[in-house]
Amino acid sequence: MLILLPPSEGKTPAPAGPPVDLASLSFPCLEVARKEVMEALAEVSGRPDALAALGVGASLAHDVERNRRLHAEPAAPAHQVYSGVLYEALGYGSLTPAQRARAEEAVVVVSALWGAVGFGDAVPAYRLSMSVSLDGIGRLAAFWKPRLAEALAERAAGEIVVDARSSTYAAAYAPPRAATVTVDVLTERDGRRTVVSHFAKHHRGEFARHLLTRRGAEPATPEDLLAVAREKWNAELREGTARRPHSLALILEG
């Protein structure tokens, strides 16, 4: 099983420790590309128009300043640095040792800066969205797409892929459609269903946690994944096509 997550917008800087070692990160074939993005990010983060170029407000100026020295910033495991709503719901800190090992094996975070990292990879906090275009790099989703297709090909082969990414990060990597299931969250009230947007991250995090903590065999097919979802949610599966993956809907009462 492979669980694809987006990074959180907010990140928790490591209080101390050694800096990132690019050679030690998962998917080492991405090392050169990671260096290119780090250098381009450091350059744009030092410009007078850095906030506008990165699409952030003045309240995040400190985060943008940190981008200029990522090679020296303390690094921590990705499951600590990424600390937004989805990651709070996943709750790595409260997993058992066996469940943590399972998470570090199964979870891959698709990142605008790193391309893709494992859950246990040590990285510094940074500020960069996949929707940004960097000088010399271009739009990051387009930059990473061929590189991630190559880097993740072996990891995704023969696995059920649970895709809990947002559309911004899904644009950077398309796993094999026949074995991929995206996770949607809907509310149902009086027979009418609507897409959940604001709280979808929370429920995707809860679903990822269920996959990591439940007993029994891991799901191997989209139908298996539907059965796992129905252990805790009202859920439906829409079969994929040659052009789109399967879609699992977690249906909440409105």
Disulfide bonds with the S-S distance in Angstrom:
none
